[in-house]
Amino acid sequence: MFTDSYDEVDRSFKFLLISRAARSVSLIFVTLSLSLYLHALHYPVTFIGLLYVPITIFNVFLTFFLGTAGDRIGYSRVLFIGELFPLVGMLILAVSTNIYLIALGAIIAGITGGAGGMRGAFSPGMTAYVASSYDVDNLRVQRLSLLNATASFFSIFSGLMLGSYIIFKSYVNIIEFYHIFFYVSFALVLVSVISLAMLKEFRRPKKTTRMMKKESFKYLLKIIAPNTINAAAIGIMMPLLPLWFELSFHIGPSYVGDIYTVAYASTAIGSFVSGRYINGRVNSLFIASVAHVIQGAFFVILAFTPYLIIASALYIIRMGIAGIGSPMRGAINVRGINREDYGTGTSIQGVSNRSAQLTTGLSGYLMDYSLGLPLIIGGIIQAIGGIVYYDLLKSYYKGRIFTKRDVDAK
């Protein structure tokens, strides 16, 4: 897996794209379906929300372990090892309707967070791998935007899979339908595992500290605070959002799948536009921050929207904005971290994000009290997170290079 050739690393990038494409279809379908599947099994919304708590806790420990290990054994190896967990989890989900096994499968597979289009792009070691492979900031944004766009585009098939229930319902019941596509998801994760085995990376520099350098840690603190706020918002409003659409507008899983299909296309377009037309031309910190504020505002509005067509349009636009901001935010999050600390730095970010998503445990209770309440509270928190993100980092970037024109001028 290790090489000293940039060309070999760059050529192998296509295997990461294949992995993210297959992983995205699989993971997004299961993430999108889990709350609907449990609702079809007649579990209450409060129980469904609480189930995400052990899922999140397990993934906190897994993210930290794999991320810190990546600094020493290599990020491609960590990506490969990390993909074995969803492979096992998907298989468990496919073979059983026992709630204990469902919970075990969801925990191992990492079915946490929201079913956003870029969800399939990220796993422990991914951002660190891109940061290590590409030293130039604009290249990092380009590669991250390509990964996000690929994951988002292939997430469209997740929505289509869920939407196909309108065809399958004449032949199988709703539970059988979910299990058919859990098997499909297992096969797709297997494709991802095989692809990651082909990934190349540069040899890791020798680790000179037990954890990370002081300058890396100081920068990390600026990133963790706003990202934790945003993650808490995601935990409240995103995991049960498919169920919110179903309950609020009395629609079936096919219609929910259709909404998410278009939303994933919107995210893919946003990520592509971000890397191709916005990257290097504007203040990326400002765009990344404003994107979070707008996303939060859209969720608050969504909570008060009485018509399905308007709610769908708002969510689709919101996901397009998420696609624009995410690649820039990914590159910003590693700018001030030393090369030998990429894995530890991104894993600590992941740990803080996943820990904050324990707020999912509250989402079921909030939704049980009022369907729109998770969107209102989560939306306000996410908007605040965007403001804090800009405020904490603007001093760090004052006078520094962060657009293509600045690089060319230097």
Order of alpha helices (4+ residues) and beta strands (2+ residues): beta-alpha-alpha-alpha-alpha-alpha-alpha-alpha-alpha-beta-alpha-alpha-alpha-alpha-alpha-alpha-alpha-alpha-alpha
